[in-house]
């Protein structure tokens, strides 16, 4: 299967959002946000304990009663930081794209081809081939497909590049089919079922035993 489209900043932002929740390898949790959340939980428990201890002391109880408001303020600050990060993601991306020739190299025209052997990603500046046993994951939403070439980077294919949602679904299903077979072959140390010892491989059959679709899909 082959598809052509123009990659946009919105496509890259969609990948960032997907990756934050669905990375092939779970991202390490930690840093200031985790520390702040843990601190809020500790303060909440400590506030309850202190309130019970100093319930009979009016002055101490007053200060203890102020602690929840401090916690609330910290929680609101954390929420604001998270929302700020999401709202400014597009601004940060646009700033990076404006540096040098990044805009024309990272965005613009793309041609992506799937066959039994590999994913081929072609732009005006480069052509890359990724064998299926090296593809980490094939992720998808209703609007995009993400072919992970490693744990942090993916070939992004938008649904709008296809003539219908069904054709997009067929594309995703084919990619997952090839990736699954390539992964099995890699783990067992053998050849994919359709590979010929003398050739670089032939077209893989689909589930019905027919050759995989090699149409050029144009949106």
Secondary structure, DSSP 8 states (H G I E B T S, - for coil): -EEEEEE-HHHHHHHHHHHHHH-SS-----SHHHHHHHHHHHHHHHHHHHHHHTTT-HHHHHHHHHHHHHHHHHHHHHHHHHHHHHHTHHHHHHHHHTSTTHHHHHSEEEEEEE-SSEEEEE-SS-EEEEEGGG--EEEE-SSEEEEESSSS-EEEEEGGGSSSHHHHHHHHHHHHHHHHHHHHHHHHTS--TT--TTSS----B-TTSSB----EE--
